[in-house]
Amino acid sequence: MATPLLKVSNIETYYGPIMAIRGVSLEVADGAIVTVLGANGAGKSTVLRTISGVVDPQKGAVVFDGEEIQRRSPDRLVRLGIGHVPEGREVFPYLTVRENLMMGSYLRRDRGAIANDLERVFDYFPVLKARGGQQAGQLSGGEQQMLAISRALMNRPRLLLLDEPSLGLSPILVGEIFDIIRRVNKEQGITILLVEQNARMALTVADYGYVLEVGRIVMEDSCARLMEKDEIKEFYLGVKDTGVRGERRWKKKKLWR
C-alpha cells in the first residue's frame, strides 16, 4: 500500500480546557479527494486548523509527505505545500481581487509561472478576471469564495484544505464550486481534504470519507459505500426509513454518535 501524502494519528486538540477533537486518525492518499462529514460543532474545522498549524495538538502526530509537521507555524507549512481555505473566506477586503491573488503567490519567485497560474485561476473563475481591479470586500459571498480558493491555488499547494466551501452559497454556485474542485484535482493533481456539511455533494465529489461526531471519528469508508449506509442516508442525506428498521436506528442513534 502506498504511503499517504497526509497521515493524522490520534490527535487531540483543546481550546482552553475543552477538548475539541479526541483521538482523530485519518489518511489522505496522494492525488485523492477525502471528505470529513459532521454536524456543526463536531470538530471538523479544528481538524483542518490542527493540520495547517493554526492550533497545536496536545497529543498525536500529523505527518505530511513522510515528515512530522505538528506544532510548526502556518507559514512554514505553506512553504511545504499545504494550502488552507478557512470557513468564512477571509479575503483581504481592502485589497483588489488581483492583489489578493498575488498575495497567494507571495512566497514564490518563479514570476513567469505565476503569470500562467493567474491565467489558470481566471479560466476556473472568469468573474475574478472581470473584477480584477475591484476591492475584494465588494464581491458577493460566492465571488469571495472563488477568490479564497484561487488565492490558495496561487501558491501551487500539494495539499489543499477546504473548510465548508459551499457555506451560504446558492445551489447553482455550489455546483460551480464543486465542479472546479474536481477540475483542480484532476488537472493539477492537487490532493484535497474537504470539510463539508453538504454531505450529498461531498460524497459525490470525494473518493473516501470520514464521519466525525463530537470530536471523534465514528465511521469511515469509500464514499460510494458511505452513501449506501442507512445511518448516512438518514442523518446526512435526509432519506428516512419509516419502517421497523428505521425505528431501531433512531433508538440506537446515541450509540453510534
C-alpha positions in Angstrom: 0.0 0.0 0.0 1.4 3.4 -1.0 2.4 5.8 1.8 -0.3 8.5 2.2 0.5 12.1 1.5 -1.1 13.1 4.8 -1.5 10.9 7.9 -3.1 12.1 11.1 -2.6 9.8 14.0 -4.6 10.0 17.3 -4.6 13.8 17.6 -6.2 15.6 20.5 -6.7 19.4 20.3 -8.1 21.6 23.0 -9.5 25.2 23.2 -8.5 26.0 26.8 -9.9 23.2 29.0 -12.3 22.0 26.3 -11.3 19.0 24.1 -12.4 19.8 20.6 -11.2 16.6 18.9 -10.3 13.3 20.6 -8.1 10.6 19.1 -8.8 11.5 15.5 -6.9 9.5 12.9 -7.2 9.8 9.1 -5.2 9.3 5.9 -5.3 11.1 2.6 -3.7 9.4 -0.4 -1.7 11.4 -2.8 -3.9 12.8 -5.6 -7.2 11.8 -3.8 -10.1 13.9 -2.5 -11.1 12.9 1.0 -14.0 14.4 2.9 -14.8 14.8 6.6 -18.6 15.0 7.4 -20.2 16.0 10.6 -22.7 18.3 12.2 -22.0 21.8 13.5 -19.6 21.6 16.4 -18.4 18.1 15.6 -14.8 19.4 15.3 -14.3 19.4 11.6 -12.8 22.8 11.3 -10.5 22.0 14.2 -9.1 19.0 12.3 -8.1 21.3 9.4 -6.8 24.0 11.8 -4.6 21.4 13.5 -3.2 20.1 10.2 -2.4 23.6 8.9 -0.8 24.7 12.2 -3.3 27.3 13.3 -3.8 25.4 16.5 -1.4 22.8 18.0 -2.5 19.3 19.1 -1.8 18.3 22.7 -1.4 14.7 21.6 -0.8 12.8 18.4 1.1 13.3 15.1 0.5 15.0 11.8 2.7 13.6 9.0 2.9 15.2 5.6 4.9 13.6 2.9 6.7 11.4 5.5 7.6 14.3 7.8 6.0 15.1 11.1 4.7 18.7 11.0 2.6 19.2 14.1 3.4 22.4 16.1 5.1 24.0 13.1 4.0 27.5 12.2 1.4 28.0 9.5 3.8 29.9 7.2 6.3 27.0 7.3 3.5 24.6 6.3 2.5 26.9 3.4 6.2 26.7 2.2 5.9 22.9 2.4 2.9 22.9 0.1 -0.2 23.0 2.4 -2.9 25.4 1.5 -5.9 26.2 3.8 -9.1 27.9 2.7 -10.8 28.5 6.0 -14.5 28.7 6.7 -15.8 32.3 6.1 -13.4 33.0 3.2 -11.3 35.6 5.0 -10.2 37.6 1.9 -8.3 40.9 2.3 -11.3 43.2 1.9 -9.4 46.4 1.1 -7.1 44.8 -1.5 -8.2 44.3 -5.0 -9.0 40.9 -6.4 -5.7 40.8 -8.3 -3.8 41.9 -5.2 -5.4 39.1 -3.2 -4.4 36.6 -5.8 -0.8 37.9 -5.8 -0.7 37.6 -2.0 -1.2 33.9 -2.6 2.0 33.7 -4.6 4.0 35.8 -2.2 6.4 33.1 -1.3 7.1 32.2 -5.0 9.9 33.6 -7.1 9.1 32.0 -10.5 7.4 35.0 -11.9 6.7 33.5 -15.4 4.9 30.5 -13.8 3.0 32.8 -11.5 1.6 34.7 -14.6 0.5 31.3 -16.1 -1.2 30.3 -12.8 -3.0 33.6 -12.7 -4.5 32.9 -16.1 -5.4 29.4 -14.9 -7.4 30.6 -12.0 -9.1 33.2 -14.3 -10.0 30.2 -16.5 -11.6 28.5 -13.5 -13.4 31.6 -12.4 -13.8 34.2 -15.2 -15.7 36.6 -12.9 -12.4 37.2 -11.0 -10.7 38.5 -14.1 -13.6 40.8 -14.7 -13.4 42.0 -11.1 -9.6 42.2 -11.0 -9.4 45.9 -10.0 -12.3 45.7 -7.6 -11.8 45.6 -3.8 -12.4 42.1 -2.5 -14.8 43.3 0.2 -17.2 44.4 -2.5 -17.6 41.0 -4.0 -20.6 38.7 -3.4 -20.2 35.8 -1.0 -19.8 33.4 -3.9 -17.2 35.5 -5.6 -15.3 35.8 -2.3 -15.3 32.0 -2.0 -14.0 31.7 -5.5 -11.3 34.3 -4.6 -10.3 32.4 -1.5 -9.9 29.2 -3.3 -8.0 30.8 -6.2 -5.6 32.6 -3.7 -4.7 29.3 -2.2 -4.1 27.8 -5.6 -1.7 30.6 -6.5 0.9 29.0 -4.1 0.7 25.7 -6.0 -0.1 23.6 -3.0 0.3 19.8 -2.9 -2.4 19.5 -0.3 -5.5 21.8 -0.3 -7.6 22.0 2.9 -11.1 23.3 2.1 -13.4 24.2 5.0 -17.1 24.4 4.1 -16.7 25.8 0.6 -20.5 25.7 0.0 -21.5 27.6 3.1 -24.0 30.3 2.4 -24.0 29.8 -1.4 -26.9 29.2 -3.8 -27.3 25.7 -5.2 -26.1 26.9 -8.6 -22.9 28.4 -7.1 -22.4 25.3 -5.0 -22.4 23.2 -8.2 -19.9 25.5 -9.8 -17.6 25.5 -6.9 -17.6 21.7 -6.7 -17.0 21.4 -10.5 -13.9 23.5 -10.0 -12.8 21.3 -7.1 -13.0 18.3 -9.4 -11.0 20.1 -12.1 -8.3 21.3 -9.7 -7.9 17.7 -8.5 -7.8 16.1 -12.0 -6.0 18.7 -13.9 -3.3 19.8 -11.4 -3.2 16.6 -9.3 -3.7 18.5 -6.1 -4.7 16.4 -3.1 -7.8 17.7 -1.3 -9.1 17.3 2.2 -12.6 18.7 2.2 -14.8 19.5 5.3 -18.4 20.0 4.3 -21.9 20.0 5.7 -23.4 19.4 2.3 -23.0 15.6 2.6 -24.5 14.7 -0.7 -22.2 16.9 -2.7 -19.1 16.0 -0.7 -19.7 12.3 -1.1 -20.3 12.7 -4.8 -17.0 14.5 -5.4 -14.7 12.7 -2.9 -13.1 9.3 -3.1 -13.1 8.4 0.6 -14.9 9.8 3.7 -14.8 10.1 7.4 -17.7 10.9 9.7 -16.9 13.0 12.8 -19.2 13.2 15.8 -18.5 15.1 19.0 -14.8 15.3 18.2 -14.1 11.6 17.2 -14.3 9.5 14.1 -17.3 7.2 14.2 -17.3 5.9 10.6 -15.1 5.7 7.5 -15.3 4.1 4.1 -15.2 4.8 0.4 -17.8 7.5 -0.5 -19.7 5.1 -2.7 -20.2 2.7 0.3 -20.9 5.5 2.7 -23.8 6.7 0.5 -25.3 3.2 0.8 -25.2 3.1 4.6 -28.5 3.5 6.4 -27.1 5.9 9.0 -25.6 8.2 6.4 -28.8 8.2 4.3 -30.9 9.0 7.3 -28.8 11.5 9.2 -26.9 13.2 6.4 -28.8 12.7 3.2 -32.3 13.1 4.5 -33.5 9.7 3.4 -35.5 8.4 6.3 -36.6 4.8 6.8 -40.0 4.9 8.4 -40.2 1.1 8.9 -39.2 -1.1 11.8 -35.5 -0.9 10.8 -35.8 2.9 10.9 -37.3 2.9 14.4 -34.5 0.7 15.6 -31.9 3.0 14.2 -33.4 6.0 15.9 -33.2 4.1 19.2 -29.5 3.4 18.5 -28.7 6.9 17.4 -26.8 7.8 20.6 -24.7 4.6 20.4 -23.2 5.4 17.0 -22.8 9.1 17.9 
